[in-house]
Each structure stands twice: as C-alpha cells, then as structure tokens.
C-alpha cells in the first residue's frame, strides 16, 4: 500500500488526539518536503526487538503516540495470552524515557493490565529479572542502548524474561496494525491507574533481589571477599547511564574494595555530554576512565552503555598501555575463567552449555569444547540465547553456563534472559583479581589462550546509510552479494556461502550472509535491526598476532572495497 507522507503530515496536524506542542513542531517543518517525507514515509518499524528511532513528531519517529499505539497492540496480544496479564516496565537515562515508560503503563492500565513500574532508571537486565521474579506475563524497557542522544526505543519481553522472538513479535505486530488511529488507544491518567491498583511502583526490595541474584554468580566468593578482591584496582564508568548504582552495589557486596568511579560520567544524562557515543565498544568512550586509571593505578577499567546491558573492559597490554578488549576477547577470557574454575571445584556439569551467536568468534567455542561443554550458535540478538536457555530449562537437556555475543553482551546464571553488564562487570573483575593473585594480567592470560588455541582476531566494519535512500542502498548491497556470490576473496577460495534468509540449521529466517573461506577465516554481512546501518563482521585465525593481523587487514580491505563501491 502506497503512503502519502504529505497527507499523513496534514492528518497529524488535524488530529484532535495530537497535543499542541507536537503540532507546533510539525508546523515548523511546513513546506520542507524532504523532512516531511522522512518523518511520514513509513511507520516506525516494530521489529523483533521492538521500536527504535529518532525522537520527534511523525509516524517514523519515536514519540508517545507511536509508543501508545505499540502498547495498545501489545495489550491486545497479552489479553489473548492470559486471563490476568501483568507487565513490568523499566527505562534508561535517555530524554523522554520516563515519559514513554509512563505512557505505556497508562495504556496497559486502561486495558485492565496490572503494571509494575520502576520510578527511576534501571538496567535492562533488571527488567528481565523482574519479569521472572514477579511472575509477570510481559515486560517493556524504554531504551535505545548505545545509539546517539537523539534516539530512543522500546523493547518488549515475554513471560520468561526474554525479548520476544520472531514468531511472538509477529503476533504483536499484527495486533499493532489493527490499531488504525490514535483514538483507538485506551489510556488512563496516572492517578486513575494508581487508584484502581493497576499501576504499582517498584522500589528497594526489588533492587536488592536483583543485586543478590547477580552477586550469587561469583565463582570463588572466599577469594574475592579476601585479599584478591581487596587488592584489585577498578575504575568504572556508567557513561551517564543506568549502571552506576547496581554495579557499585554488586562489586561492594562481592568484596571489591578499590572501586573508583569516573565522576564526570557518573550521573544520568541523556545527552551523554562527555562522549561522542555512549558505547563501551569505542576507545574514545574510555578517555576519562583511562586518565583516572593512571591516577589511581588501576588494574582494570569497566564501562557500561546507557541501559547497562553491554560491558566493555580495558586492561594493560604487554607494553603497559591501556587497550579496550573486544567483545570476543572479553567473552573468551570469561569462558576460560568460569569453566576452568568450575572444573577445578568439581562443579562443571556433564551437560554444560555455552551459547554464542553466528557472528561471534569461534575462540570461546574452542575453549568451551576443550572443557567438554557443548556449544550452540544462534542468530544475532540475545533473544535467541534467552530462548535456548528457556528450552534447556524446560527439557533439562543442558545446564546453561554462559552466553555471549561479540557486541559486548554477556550472561552467566539463569536469573535473567537478557545480556547483563552488571554480572559481566562482576565476572571480568573476578577473573582479573584471580589472575592478579597469580601474578598475571588479563592480557597475559589472553596471550596464553592464543598460544594454546590459535590467534583469533576479529573486526567489525559498518556503514551508516540514513533515510529512505539508505534503506534502498542497504537492500542493494545485500542483493548484489546474493546475486554474485564470490568464488574467492583476497586470493582465498570461498568454501561455503550461508544465506540465513533461507532458515538454515533450523534457525529462523534472517537477512544475513556469511562466507566461510578455505583458510578458516570468515566474513558476514548483516543489516542492523536497530540502526540505519549495514554491519560487516570479519574473523581470522593465525599463528601469532602479526600473521593474524596481516590476514585480517587483507580480508577487510578486499570485502569493503566491494561494499563501498555499492554504498
């Protein structure tokens, strides 16, 4: 069905359900055809991860009307699933996050659905935990993760505490499509919802239960309560997000005594004024933390993104310089630390499972296999890892030990069904403390793992292509690689081409292409589901850093030359 952006624009201006401030914003772009088209050429897509977009007025923007419509559809879905549904809602530090969270609560309440709402920012993994802890039937978290300040988003969770997987999300999407106008969105005021007992505010008791659940994941509690925890110097930055309070509480409860917080980045601020991007994958985000680490002679730096589901670690290399570990490197170190110590304690289960994604390094998988654990690979997105965890729990087939993805998301323990930067911060610090007590740094342990398993190096390239033209360019790039699959790249023959749009290995169909090369390296093309980007993942395995680095550069240059010729 064709869309007329100008007609939709005028419809919003004339809609009595739209408030005066929003209409004033729209009047400010009168006659600006390109801006009007970008705001109204489509509805902001509700994908498997929910909504994410630039905030502002329009159908292709994040605003309380789009949130209200999505929530009305989610309410219809929940009422079809349960006679007495209940939902937990959390939000991060972004602008309007609290507004959208309350809007969702008031819409759910108007549909007779009891809603538990956190009064201030909380980590996304705490939302996942709270859904399970309160035995709710669903959850919502308002966040745009590490996107720029102009973005916000809305993620939906099921009764198991995991994000909705495609077959569930499609049912919600169908219900959202049935909401054709804003006057079909039911809504109570906050006061009405509270008076009817349909809006319940959460607080300290729920926070402590989450902290206790995370702290219970410590592998060697006696060591951390003793000298190992006391001697490790930690610098932490929440990058103006939701990680500040819970991570400090968990580290203190576990026994870490030397934690220094980057003061300039400690308080919540949705504009993220001290960084270009609030992303712990970026070296630049750690500039202030590295300065502080030098002053306090810290051993490790940890940083978390605005909703505290991603954790980045910075350690000293063999030259004494602070370097950001990749998500794959941190994951491999945590897998090794966890499994080796469980084995030493006689606690490693015979049916232990480690779960990763198809774009994550094989290094952690090799380490896990060396300890007799089975490794499962899922599509990109922690929702798929959570789905497997729930299946393990239902069938008893495996004991989940660790799940991770290259984009800095990790989980150990079964208290949640989403990646958790709180437990990742705890585990990486525990590993650093343990190895320090042996006279080693995490970087030295990483080199030992390279010597044993091979030097695995990975890289992520991305191209941001905004707007309608960008969507079309990304589609053209994927179509080109499908139509003309390479026989060889950088002189290395392509061993196998995997098109996950065909639903390979029993996985849901997804627009991802992966090419396995004869020398064991691979690369993968994947449009982002949450940003106007196409992402290209690369991985090589060599003997030594020099050989692996050279092979990685050659592969990246060859693939990106073709991508950029199309972009």
N, C-alpha and C positions, 0 to 999 in steps of 0.2 A: 504494500500500500504506500503510495507516494505521500510525502509530507510537505506541507506548505509552511515554511518557517515564519513568513510574514503573517499568515493567518493565525498561527498559534500565538505569535507575539501579541497580536491585537486581542486574541481571546483572553490572554492573561490580564491585559490592561482593563478589560471589561468584566472580568470575573469578580463577583461580589465576595468570593471566598478569599481573594488575594488581598493582603494588607496594604496600606497606603505607602509604607516605606519601600516595599518590593516594587510597587507600581512606579514610584519615583525613580528607582534605579533603572527600570525599563524605559521610562520617558527620556532618561539621559542618553540612551543609545538610539533614539529615533532617527531614522534615515541612514543608519550605519548597517548596510545590508550584510556585510561580511560577519559582523559581530552578532547580528540577529540570527543569521544562518547558523553560526557555530553554537549558539545557545538553544536553538529550537529545531535543528535538522533531524534530531532523534531524541528519544527518551534516554536518560542516563541508564546505561545497561545494567540490569541486575544479573550479574554473572554468578558462578558457583561460589564466589567469595563475597557476594552482596554488591553493594554500591561503592564506587569511589570516583570522585571527580572534583573539579574546581568549584569552589563555593560561589554562589551568586544566583540571580534570578534566571529562570528558564528551565525547560524540560531536560536539557543536557547539562545541568548544574546540580550541585549539592545544595539543598535548601530544605526548610522544614516542610514544604508542601510535597516534595519528592519523597522525603523521609516518611511523612504521614501516609502517602499512598502506598509505599512499600510495606509499612507496618500494617495497614488495613489488609493487604493481601496476605501477610504473614499470619495475622489474626484468623482469617478465614481458614488458612491451612491448619493452624493449631486446633481450631474448633472441630475440624474434620478428623483430627488425630486423637483427641482426648475429650472426655466429658467435662473435665475440670482442669484446663491447662494453666500453667504458671510460667512466668518468664523472668529471668534475671537480666538487668541492664547495667552496663558499665561504660565509662568513657575515658578518653585520654585528655591531654592538656591543650589540644588544638582549639582555635577560635570556634565558637558555636557548638563544641562537642556537648557541653552541658545542655544547651538549648535543644539539640536534636535528641538527646537521651530522654529529656523530659517530654518532648513531643511524642516520642514513641511510647512512653509509659502512659500518657494520657489517652492515646488512641487505643492501646491494648485494654486499658481500664474501661473505656466506653463500649468495648466488645465483651465485657464481663470477665476479662482475663486478669487474674491477680499478678501484680508485677512487683518484683523486688528491685529497688534502685539504690545504687551506691551514691552517697551525697556529694562526693568529690572524686577526682580521678583515681583510677585503679588500673593495674596491669591487665592486659588481655588474658594472660593465663589464669589470673584470679577469677575472671568471669567464667572461664571453662571449669575451674574447680568449683565455683559457687553453684553452677547449674547442677553438678553432680551432688554436691554437699546438701543442697536444699531440695534435691529430688524434683527439680523443675522439669518442664517439658521442652523448654527452649531458652535461648539466650540471644542478646544483642549486645554488640560492643561498637561504640562510635569512635572510629579512629581512621587515619589514613597512613598508619605505620610511619615510614620514614620519608614519605613524599614531601615536597616543598610546602611552605606555610599556607599557600592559597588553596590547598586540597583538604578535603575531609572525606570520610567514608563510613560505611555501615555494614557490619558483618553479622551474619545470622548463624546460630548454633542450634543443634538438636539436643534431645534428652540425654545423650551420652556425654555431652560437653564438647563434642567436636563440631567444627564447621560443617554446614550441610554439604554433602557430596552431590554430584550432578543430578542423580535421579530424584533426590529430595528437593534440590534447588529448582528443578524444572517444575515441580508441583507448585512451589511458591510463586514462581514467575507466572504460571498460568493464572493463579489467583490475583496477582497484581494487575494483569492485563484486563481482568474483569472490572477493575475499578476505573471507570472511564472518565470520571470528573471528581473534583475535589469535594463536592457536596456529598459524595458517597463515602467520604472518610469520616467515621464516627470519632467524636472527641469529647472527653470530659475536661473540666478545668482541674488543676492540681488539687484544689480544695475539695472539689466533688469526689475525686478519686480517693483522696485520703479519708474523707468522711464515710465512704462506702466500704472502706477496708480493702480497696483494690490496689492501692499504692502503699507499699511498705518500704520504709527506709532501712538500709543495712548499716552496720557500724563496726565497732571494735571487736565484738565476738567473732564475726565472720572473718575479719582481718587476721586475728590470731590463729584461727583454724587453718587458714591458708599458710601462714608462716610456719606453723607446726608441721604441716604436710610436706612443705619443701625441706625444712630442716631435718626431717626424718630420712632424707635421701643421702645424708653423709655416710661415706663408706667406712671411714675409720674415725669414729667420734672421739675416742680417747686421745688419739694423736692430736686432733685439731683443738680439743679442749686443753691440751698440754702445750709443750714447747713449740710444736710445728705451727700451730695457729698463732701463738704469741709472737713468733719471730718473722712471720711473713709480712712484708710491707705492701699494702694495697692502695692504689689510687683508683677512685671510682667517679665516673661522670654519668649522670642520668640524661644528659643532653636536653635539659629543660622538660623532661617527660615524667612518666608515671613510676619509674623505677626507684626513685630516691628513697622513699620511706621503707618499702618492703625489703629491698636489698640490704640496706643498712641493718634492719631488724634481723634478717636471716643470718647475715655474717656475724653479727654480735652474738646471737643465740647459739650459733655453731661453735664460737670460741675464737674468732679472729679479732685481735686486739688492736692492730695497727692499720686502721682504715682511714684514709684521707679523702675527702670529697672535694671536687672542683667547685668552689663556692660560686664562681661566675655562672655555672651551668646547673646549679642545684635546684633552683626554684622553677616551678612550672611556667612556661611561657610559649604560647602557640605561635609566636613569630620566630622563635629559635634564633635570637639576635646574635649569638656568638659563633655561629657556624653557617657555612654555605648550604649544608644539608645535614639534618639531624640523623645521620646514617653511620652506625658503627662499622660499616664496611669501608668507610673513607678515612684515609690517613689524616686529612685536614680536620676532621671532627675531633681528633685527639690532640690538637696543638696545645691547648691549655693544660690538658692532663699530663702531657709529656713534660711540660715546664714544671708542673707541681711534682711529678715523679722524680725529677732531677733534684729538686729542693729537699724532698723527704727521703731520698734514696730508696724508692720503692722497688719491689721485685716484679710487680705485675700491675698493669692498668686494665681495668674493665670499663666498658661503656655500653649503654643500652639505648635503644631507639625510643621514640615518644610513648608507645604503648607497651614497652618493656616485654616484647616477645622475641627480640633479637639481641644477641650479645656479641660484642667484639672484644678480643683480648690483644693486648700489646705487651711484648716481652723483649728482653735484651737479646740481641743476636751474639754471634761469636766475636764481634768487634766491640761489644758493649753499647751498641746503638739500639734504641727502641724501634721495633718493627711491628706492624699490625699483622697478626696471624690471619690467614684466610679462613673462611668458614670450614673448608675442608681440612685444613691443618688443625684447627681447634677441635674439630669433630674427631679426627684420628687420635689426637692426644687423649681426649676424654674417653673414647672407646678403649684405648690401651690401658689407661689408668683404672677404669672401672672394672674391666674384665680380668686384668692381671691380679687385682687385689681381691676380687670375689673368688677367683681360683685359689689364691693363697689362703683365704679364710675357709675354703671348702664350701663356699656358698654359690658357686657357679652352677646353675641348673643344667641338666642334661638337654633340655629343650629350649635353651635360651635363644632369644631372637633379637637381632639388630635390624632396624629398618632405615633405609635411606631412599632418596629419590633418584630418578634416572639421570639427572644432571649433576649428581654428587659424585665426587671422586671414588674410585674403587679401592683407595688405600685403606679406609676404615673397614671396608668389606673384607679385605685380605687379612687385616688384623683380627677382626671378629672370627673369621673362619679358622685362623690359627689357634683360637681358643675353643674350637668346636661348636661355635654358635652358627645358627642358620641366618643367612642374610636375605632380606626381602627388599625389592626395589619397587617403588611406587611412582606414579606420575608426580609432577611438581605440585607442591602445595601440602601443607601439614595436615590438611583434612583427610588426605588419603592414608597418612601414617596413623592418624587417630582412628580411622575406620578399621584398619588392620588390628589395632590394639583392642578395639571393641570385639572384633571377631575372635581374637585369641582368648579374651575373657569369657566369651560365650561358649566356645568349644573346648577350652582347656588345652588346645593343641600346642601352644608355646607360652613361655614366660617372657613378656616384653622386658628388655633390659635398657635399650637406648634407641632413640630415633633422632635423625637429624637431616638437615638439608644444607647445601653449600651456601645458602643465603643467610647464614648465621642463626639458624633456628635449631634448638636442641631440646630434648626432654629425656629425663630418666625418672622412673617412678610412674605409677598409674593413677595418680590423684587427679590428673588433668588429661585433656585430649587435644592440647594445642602446644606449640612450642613455648618455652618458658625461659626468659632471660634471667629470672631470679634463680632457678635451680642451676642453670648453666653457669652463672656467676659463682655460685657456691661450689660447683664441681670443679671448675677450672682453677679456682683459688685453692681448693683442697689438694688438687694434683700438684700445683706449684709449691705448696707447703710441704707436701710429702717428698717431692724430689729435692727441694732445698735442704731438707733434713739429711739427704743422701749426698749433698754437695753438688747437685746438678740443677741446671736451669731447664725450663720447658723447652727452650730452643735446642739444648744439647740432647734432650730426650727425643725431640723430633728428628735430629740428625741420626740418632741411633736407629730410629724406626725406618728412616730412608735406607740406611746401610743394610738393614735386615730384609725389608720388603720391596726395595726399589725406590727411586726418587720420583715421586708423583708430583707433578706441577699442573696447576690449572689456571685458567684465566677466563674472565667474563668480559665481553665487549657488548655494548648496547648502542643503539641509535634511537634517539627521540624524534618522533615524527608526529607532530601535533595536528589536531583538527581533522576535518573530513579528508583532505588531501593525504594526510599522514596515514589514516586508516587504509586508504586505497594503495598507498605505496607499500605498506607492510604486507598487504594481501598479495601485491605483485611480486614481492621478493619471495614469499613462500611458494607462490605458483611457479615462479621461474625455477627454483631448486627442485620442485616436484617434476616439472616437465622435462628438465635437463639434468638428471642426477649425474654427478661427476663419476668418472671411472677411476680417477686418481686426483689427489690434491698434494701439491708441493712435492711431486715425484713419488708419493706413496700411494699404492693401489687402495681403492676402497673395497674392503672385504664384504661389508654388508650395509645396506641402506634401510633404515627403520622408519616407517611412516606411522606414527601413533594415531593419526586420524582414522586408521583402519581398525583401531581397537586391538592392538597387539597383546599377546600373553594374557588375555582375559581382562586387560585394563580398560577403563572407559575410553572412548574415542577422544582424542585431544589433538589440537593443531600443533604438532611437534615433529620435527625431522631430526634424526640422529644418524650419523655416518661413522661406522667403525672401520678403522684403517688396519692394514696388514701388520703394522709395527706395534699394534696395541693402543695407539692413540685414538682419539675420537673428537668429534665436534657435533654441536647440536644447535638448531635454530628454533626459537620459540617466541612468538608474540607474547608480550606481557598481558596478564589478565587484569591488571590493576593500574597500569600506566600506559601512556601513548608511546610505547617502545617496542622494538624487536630486540631480543636478547640472543647472543650467540655465545655458547659455552665451549670451552676447549680443555682437553686433558691429554697429557703425555706421561710416559713412564720411561725414565732413563737410568743410567748408572752415574750418579753424581750430579750436582747442581749445574755445572757448566754444560754438560751434554743435554740435560733435560731443558734448561733454559733456552739453548740454541734451537732445539727441536720445537719448543713451544712457539718461539718467535716466528719461525718459518711457517708453521701451520697457521698461526693467526694472520700473518701478512697475506698468505695466499687466499684464505677464505674471505677476509674482509675486503680485499680488492674487488671480489665479485659482488659482495653485498653492497659496497659503496657505489659501484657502478650503476646499481639499480635504485639506491636510496637518494 
